[in-house]
Amino acid sequence: CNATNTYTQAQAICTAMKAQKIVIYTVGLELTDTNATNFLTNCATSPAYAHLAADVDELKTAFRKISASISKLRLSK
């Protein structure tokens, strides 16, 4: 297993999930690697579903937003 192969596999999984209309949220904490932030942004259903937290407080806020969004999805179905 190498980083390139792992990244390619993860991209394929994201693409397959999106094709099945699965909503994908991504979360990153204190990321400094542009490849990692790009991957999380591109894997998410849309950039609005990618949460890139600079610190723990932003991380908590991200999970609150995700929780609220999931609750809305459940209520609408």
DSSP file with accessible surface (Angstrom, degrees, kcal/mol):
  #  RESIDUE AA STRUCTURE BP1 BP2  ACC     N-H-->O    O-->H-N    N-H-->O    O-->H-N    TCO  KAPPA ALPHA  PHI   PSI    X-CA   Y-CA   Z-CA
    1    1 A C              0   0  150      0, 0.0     2,-0.3     0, 0.0     3,-0.0   0.000 360.0 360.0 360.0 129.1    0.0    0.0    0.0
    2    2 A N     >  -     0   0   93      1,-0.1     4,-2.7     0, 0.0     5,-0.2  -0.874 360.0-105.7-129.2 166.3    1.4    3.4   -0.9
    3    3 A A  H  > S+     0   0   82     -2,-0.3     4,-2.5     1,-0.2     5,-0.2   0.887 117.6  49.4 -59.7 -41.7    0.1    6.9   -0.6
    4    4 A T  H  > S+     0   0  105      2,-0.2     4,-2.5     1,-0.2    -1,-0.2   0.943 113.7  45.6 -64.4 -45.8   -0.7    7.4   -4.3
    5    5 A N  H  > S+     0   0   70      2,-0.2     4,-2.5     1,-0.2    -2,-0.2   0.916 113.4  49.9 -64.2 -42.3   -2.6    4.1   -4.5
    6    6 A T  H  X S+     0   0   61     -4,-2.7     4,-2.6     2,-0.2    -1,-0.2   0.922 111.3  49.0 -62.4 -43.7   -4.5    4.8   -1.3
    7    7 A Y  H  X S+     0   0   86     -4,-2.5     4,-2.6    -5,-0.2    -2,-0.2   0.931 111.4  49.5 -62.0 -44.9   -5.4    8.3   -2.6
    8    8 A T  H  X S+     0   0   74     -4,-2.5     4,-2.2     1,-0.2    -2,-0.2   0.909 111.7  48.9 -62.0 -42.5   -6.6    6.8   -5.9
    9    9 A Q  H  X S+     0   0  101     -4,-2.5     4,-2.1     2,-0.2    -1,-0.2   0.919 111.0  49.5 -63.3 -44.0   -8.7    4.2   -4.0
   10   10 A A  H  X S+     0   0   31     -4,-2.6     4,-2.5     1,-0.2    -2,-0.2   0.907 109.8  51.7 -63.6 -40.3  -10.3    6.8   -1.8
   11   11 A Q  H  X S+     0   0   76     -4,-2.6     4,-2.5     1,-0.2    -1,-0.2   0.911 108.8  51.2 -61.0 -42.6  -11.1    9.0   -4.8
   12   12 A A  H  X S+     0   0   59     -4,-2.2     4,-2.5     2,-0.2    -1,-0.2   0.899 109.4  50.2 -63.2 -38.9  -12.8    6.0   -6.5
   13   13 A I  H  X S+     0   0  102     -4,-2.1     4,-2.6     2,-0.2    -2,-0.2   0.933 110.6  49.4 -65.5 -44.5  -14.9    5.3   -3.4
   14   14 A a  H  X S+     0   0   12     -4,-2.5     4,-2.5     1,-0.2    -2,-0.2   0.934 111.9  48.7 -59.3 -45.9  -16.0    9.0   -3.2
   15   15 A T  H  X S+     0   0   97     -4,-2.5     4,-2.1     1,-0.2    -2,-0.2   0.918 111.8  48.7 -61.3 -44.1  -17.0    8.9   -6.8
   16   16 A A  H  X S+     0   0   56     -4,-2.5     4,-1.1     2,-0.2    -1,-0.2   0.900 111.3  50.2 -64.5 -40.1  -18.9    5.7   -6.4
   17   17 A M  H ><>S+     0   0   63     -4,-2.6     5,-2.3     1,-0.2     3,-0.5   0.924 110.0  50.0 -65.4 -42.9  -20.7    7.0   -3.4
   18   18 A K  H ><5S+     0   0   79     -4,-2.5     3,-2.0     1,-0.2    -1,-0.2   0.889 105.4  57.4 -62.2 -38.2  -21.7   10.2   -5.2
   19   19 A A  H 3<5S+     0   0   72     -4,-2.1    -1,-0.2     1,-0.3    -2,-0.2   0.803 105.0  51.9 -62.8 -27.2  -23.0    8.2   -8.1
   20   20 A Q  T <<5S-     0   0  145     -4,-1.1    -1,-0.3    -3,-0.5    -2,-0.2   0.263 119.7-112.9 -90.4   8.5  -25.3    6.5   -5.6
   21   21 A K  T < 5 +     0   0  184     -3,-2.0     2,-0.4     1,-0.2    -3,-0.2   0.785  61.2 159.0  64.6  29.2  -26.6    9.9   -4.4
   22   22 A I      < -     0   0   81     -5,-2.3     2,-0.4    -6,-0.1    -1,-0.2  -0.709  42.7-125.0 -82.8 131.1  -25.0    9.3   -1.0
   23   23 A V        -     0   0   57     -2,-0.4     2,-0.5    21,-0.0    21,-0.1  -0.658  28.0-159.9 -78.7 127.1  -24.4   12.6    0.9
   24   24 A I        -     0   0   13     -2,-0.4    21,-2.4    19,-0.1     2,-0.4  -0.946  11.2-173.3-117.1 121.1  -20.7   12.8    1.9
   25   25 A Y        -     0   0   49     -2,-0.5     2,-0.4    19,-0.2    25,-0.2  -0.893   9.1-164.3-104.0 140.4  -19.5   15.1    4.7
   26   26 A T  E     -a   50   0A  13     23,-2.1    25,-2.7    -2,-0.4     2,-0.4  -0.951   3.2-167.0-124.7 149.8  -15.7   15.4    5.2
   27   27 A V  E     +a   51   0A  48     -2,-0.4     2,-0.3    23,-0.2    25,-0.2  -1.000   6.7 177.6-137.9 133.3  -13.9   16.8    8.2
   28   28 A G  E     -a   52   0A   6     23,-2.5    25,-2.8    -2,-0.4     2,-0.5  -0.979  13.6-151.5-133.5 148.0  -10.2   17.8    8.6
   29   29 A L  E    S-a   53   0A  66     -2,-0.3    25,-0.2    23,-0.2    27,-0.1  -0.983  72.5 -18.9-124.8 126.1   -8.4   19.3   11.5
   30   30 A E  S    S+     0   0  125     23,-2.8     2,-0.3    -2,-0.5    24,-0.1   0.852  81.8 177.1  51.6  43.8   -5.4   21.5   11.3
   31   31 A L        +     0   0   68     22,-0.4    -1,-0.2     1,-0.1    -3,-0.0  -0.623  21.6 168.4 -81.3 134.2   -4.5   20.4    7.8
   32   32 A T        +     0   0  139     -2,-0.3     2,-0.6     5,-0.0    -1,-0.1   0.472  50.6  97.7-117.8  -9.1   -1.5   22.1    6.2
   33   33 A D     >  -     0   0   87      1,-0.2     4,-2.2     2,-0.0     3,-0.2  -0.728  61.1-154.2 -87.3 117.7   -1.2   19.7    3.2
   34   34 A T  H  > S+     0   0   91     -2,-0.6     4,-2.8     1,-0.2     5,-0.2   0.868  95.1  56.8 -59.4 -37.8   -2.9   21.2    0.1
   35   35 A N  H  > S+     0   0  110      1,-0.2     4,-2.4     2,-0.2    -1,-0.2   0.909 107.9  47.9 -61.0 -40.7   -3.5   17.7   -1.3
   36   36 A A  H  > S+     0   0   30     -3,-0.2     4,-2.5     2,-0.2    -2,-0.2   0.935 113.4  45.9 -67.2 -45.0   -5.4   16.7    1.8
   37   37 A T  H  X S+     0   0   30     -4,-2.2     4,-2.4     1,-0.2    -2,-0.2   0.921 113.8  49.4 -66.7 -38.6   -7.6   19.8    1.8
   38   38 A N  H  X S+     0   0   78     -4,-2.8     4,-2.8    -5,-0.2     5,-0.2   0.913 110.7  50.7 -63.6 -42.8   -8.3   19.4   -1.9
   39   39 A F  H  X S+     0   0   38     -4,-2.4     4,-2.7    -5,-0.2     5,-0.2   0.948 111.6  46.5 -61.1 -48.2   -9.1   15.8   -1.5
   40   40 A L  H  X S+     0   0   30     -4,-2.5     4,-1.8     1,-0.2    -1,-0.2   0.910 114.4  48.0 -62.7 -39.5  -11.6   16.5    1.4
   41   41 A T  H  < S+     0   0   39     -4,-2.4    -1,-0.2    -5,-0.2    -2,-0.2   0.923 116.1  43.3 -66.4 -42.8  -13.2   19.3   -0.6
   42   42 A N  H  < S+     0   0   97     -4,-2.8    -2,-0.2    -5,-0.2    -1,-0.2   0.819 112.4  52.6 -74.3 -30.6  -13.5   17.2   -3.7
   43   43 A a  H  < S+     0   0   11     -4,-2.7    -1,-0.2    -5,-0.2    -2,-0.2   0.867  91.9  89.9 -73.4 -36.0  -14.7   14.1   -2.0
   44   44 A A  S  < S-     0   0    1     -4,-1.8   -19,-0.2    -5,-0.2     6,-0.1  -0.160  96.4-106.4 -59.6 155.6  -17.5   15.9   -0.1
   45   45 A T  S    S-     0   0   57    -21,-2.4    -1,-0.1     1,-0.2   -20,-0.1   0.880 100.4 -17.0 -51.2 -41.9  -20.9   16.2   -1.8
   46   46 A S  S >  S-     0   0   44    -22,-0.4     3,-2.4     1,-0.0     4,-0.3  -0.945  81.5 -91.6-152.6 166.5  -20.1   19.8   -2.5
   47   47 A P  G >  S+     0   0   93      0, 0.0     3,-1.6     0, 0.0    -2,-0.1   0.829 123.6  64.9 -54.3 -28.7  -17.5   22.2   -1.0
   48   48 A A  G 3  S+     0   0   76      1,-0.3    -7,-0.0    -4,-0.1    -3,-0.0   0.733  97.9  55.5 -66.4 -19.5  -20.2   23.3    1.6
   49   49 A Y  G <  S+     0   0   61     -3,-2.4   -23,-2.1    -8,-0.2     2,-0.6   0.433  89.2  90.3 -93.1  -0.6  -20.0   19.7    2.9
   50   50 A A  E <   -a   26   0A  16     -3,-1.6     2,-0.6    -4,-0.3   -23,-0.2  -0.871  60.0-166.0 -98.3 123.8  -16.3   19.9    3.5
   51   51 A H  E     -a   27   0A  29    -25,-2.7   -23,-2.5    -2,-0.6     2,-0.8  -0.936   7.0-177.4-115.8 109.6  -15.4   21.1    7.0
   52   52 A L  E     -a   28   0A  72     -2,-0.6     2,-0.3   -25,-0.2   -23,-0.2  -0.865  13.7-162.9-111.4  95.1  -11.7   22.1    7.3
   53   53 A A  E     -a   29   0A   7    -25,-2.8   -23,-2.8    -2,-0.8   -22,-0.4  -0.634  18.7-162.5 -86.1 134.3  -11.2   23.2   10.9
   54   54 A A  S    S+     0   0   61     -2,-0.3     2,-0.3   -25,-0.2    -1,-0.1   0.703  77.5   3.2 -83.5 -22.3   -8.2   25.2   12.0
   55   55 A D  S  > S-     0   0   64      1,-0.1     4,-1.9   -26,-0.0     5,-0.1  -0.912  86.7 -86.3-153.4 178.8   -8.7   24.3   15.7
   56   56 A V  H  > S+     0   0   77     -2,-0.3     4,-2.6     1,-0.2     5,-0.2   0.863 121.9  56.1 -64.9 -36.0  -10.8   22.3   18.1
   57   57 A D  H  > S+     0   0  109      1,-0.2     4,-2.1     2,-0.2    -1,-0.2   0.926 109.2  46.2 -63.1 -42.6  -13.4   25.0   18.4
   58   58 A E  H  > S+     0   0   92      2,-0.2     4,-2.5     1,-0.2    -1,-0.2   0.860 110.3  55.2 -65.6 -34.4  -13.9   25.0   14.7
   59   59 A L  H  X S+     0   0   34     -4,-1.9     4,-2.4     2,-0.2    -2,-0.2   0.931 107.2  48.9 -63.5 -44.9  -14.1   21.2   14.7
   60   60 A K  H  X S+     0   0  108     -4,-2.6     4,-2.1     1,-0.2    -2,-0.2   0.919 111.5  50.0 -60.5 -43.2  -16.9   21.3   17.3
   61   61 A T  H  X S+     0   0   60     -4,-2.1     4,-2.4     1,-0.2    -1,-0.2   0.907 108.4  53.4 -61.9 -41.7  -18.7   23.8   15.2
   62   62 A A  H  X S+     0   0    6     -4,-2.5     4,-2.5     1,-0.2    -2,-0.2   0.932 109.2  47.6 -60.5 -45.2  -18.3   21.7   12.1
   63   63 A F  H  X S+     0   0  112     -4,-2.4     4,-2.6     1,-0.2    -1,-0.2   0.865 110.0  53.1 -67.9 -32.9  -19.8   18.6   13.9
   64   64 A R  H  X S+     0   0  156     -4,-2.1     4,-2.5     2,-0.2    -1,-0.2   0.923 110.5  47.6 -64.1 -43.6  -22.7   20.7   15.1
   65   65 A K  H  X S+     0   0  128     -4,-2.4     4,-2.4     2,-0.2    -2,-0.2   0.915 112.7  48.5 -63.1 -42.7  -23.4   21.9   11.6
   66   66 A I  H  X S+     0   0   16     -4,-2.5     4,-2.7     2,-0.2     5,-0.2   0.935 111.2  50.5 -63.6 -44.2  -23.2   18.3   10.3
   67   67 A S  H  X S+     0   0   70     -4,-2.6     4,-2.3     1,-0.2    -2,-0.2   0.926 111.5  47.5 -59.8 -44.9  -25.5   17.1   13.0
   68   68 A A  H  X S+     0   0   48     -4,-2.5     4,-2.1     1,-0.2    -1,-0.2   0.912 112.1  50.3 -63.7 -40.5  -28.1   19.8   12.3
   69   69 A S  H  X S+     0   0   33     -4,-2.4     4,-2.0     2,-0.2    -2,-0.2   0.917 110.3  48.8 -65.4 -42.2  -27.9   19.0    8.5
   70   70 A I  H  X S+     0   0   58     -4,-2.7     4,-2.3     1,-0.2    -1,-0.2   0.910 109.1  53.7 -64.4 -40.7  -28.4   15.3    9.1
   71   71 A S  H  X S+     0   0   56     -4,-2.3     4,-2.1    -5,-0.2    -1,-0.2   0.911 108.1  50.0 -60.7 -41.1  -31.4   16.0   11.3
   72   72 A K  H  X S+     0   0  151     -4,-2.1     4,-1.7     1,-0.2    -1,-0.2   0.891 108.6  53.0 -64.1 -39.3  -32.9   18.1    8.6
   73   73 A L  H  X S+     0   0   57     -4,-2.0     4,-0.9     1,-0.2    -2,-0.2   0.921 109.4  48.7 -62.1 -43.4  -32.4   15.3    6.1
   74   74 A R  H >< S+     0   0  190     -4,-2.3     3,-0.5     1,-0.2    -1,-0.2   0.905 110.7  50.4 -63.6 -40.8  -34.2   12.8    8.3
   75   75 A L  H 3< S+     0   0  152     -4,-2.1    -1,-0.2     1,-0.2    -2,-0.2   0.831 109.1  51.8 -68.7 -29.2  -37.1   15.2    8.9
   76   76 A S  H 3<        0   0   90     -4,-1.7    -1,-0.2    -5,-0.2    -2,-0.2   0.652 360.0 360.0 -84.2 -13.8  -37.6   15.8    5.2
   77   77 A K    <<        0   0  206     -4,-0.9    -3,-0.0    -3,-0.5    -4,-0.0  -0.439 360.0 360.0 -96.5 360.0  -37.7   12.1    4.2
